Amino acid sequence: MTRTLDDLIAEGVEGRRVLVRADLNVPLDGTTITDDGRVRAALPTIQRLGSAGARVVVAAHLGRPKGKPDPAFSLAPVAECLSALIGIDVPLASDVVGESAKSTVDGLPVGGAALLENVRFDPRETSKDAAEREALAAEYAALVGDGGAFVSDGFGVVHRKQASVYDVATKLPAYAGGLVLSEVEVLRKLTGDPARPYVVALGGSKVSDKLAVIESLLPKVDALLVGGGMCFTFLAAQGLGVGDSLLEGDMIDTCKRLLADAGDKIVLPADVVIADDFSEQANVRTVLVADIPEEWKGLDIGPISVERYSEVLAGAKTVFWNGPMGVFEMAPFAEGTRGVAEAIAGSDAFSVVGGGDSAAAVRALDIGEDRFSHISTGGGASLEFLEGKELPGVAVLEESA
């Protein structure tokens, strides 16, 4: 049985150094965090450990810096945000496991917290060579020293076999944080025996990104509502012209097969919002899906589709939503996502928002987070869980218990 944060605190952590792997991979506009949801989600574990007297060492990544330091991916804005939210100074080491990391950790007071620089600045973090990852994991373990412990609380990365996620759990006494535990518990409800009708709303740009989860979910759901850029490949599979909309030509035959296999389970848009340019200043029209002009691109589902999807969602007892219905970041193409989100929030269903862009949309569109049963912090991890894949970062906690 996996050891938990409660178990670690019960053992006593006062004065001990605890390495916490958090998911602080926030969206940035330059150096400004545009959605601090993941930072806020990391707070409870960090604060509980601090209140119990631990010296907390936080490890996290940001973006894909290609295994070397890159100022554009520094965790400096995150350290500033974390300091403001916790109410204490959270210093940022200027390296991952080097001299700055060592001196920063050595200077931690009881109850204090520090942040290591982006773990992906070290190429060993994401190496396919287990020996390289293990060498880095040994250095993480050395940072917290004798009596140290590891808490895995970055659900958004537990599907990755990486040094700060997987290998370090073999070097230190390892525990699951509250965030990881709650995510796994919720997702197990979706893969077990969910209350029916069970409805899944899937958006996002590409069918290829969601193919595995579509194939896994189709036998289990009562309805699969499709939106986002991926809907146009399904519409093309029905023989419709999609103009200049996003289209994966090599996935059309796959979509034909999925539609044939699904019967009436897959629900596609009846109308879409189109534009003559990918811009907020573009000319915008709403048309039926059979009437998309050649040079125009579909950027959102239309009001008829929202109404239809809302009717399906109103009768649901379980809902999983992953992926926006349109380009919600631009006002003319946000209403499809807003409408579907409001329908889910207003239903009586057990509702799970599958992380990533969907969670960001909930916050950006100012839809109360408390109106959903659960908002995941890990889009990719939640999808892989629903696909039935083993999550290495979760499996290693069970093995090390």
Order of alpha helices (4+ residues) and beta strands (2+ residues): alpha-beta-beta-beta-alpha-beta-alpha-alpha-beta-alpha-beta-beta-alpha-beta-alpha-beta-alpha-alpha-beta-beta-beta-beta-alpha-beta-alpha-beta-alpha-beta-alpha-alpha
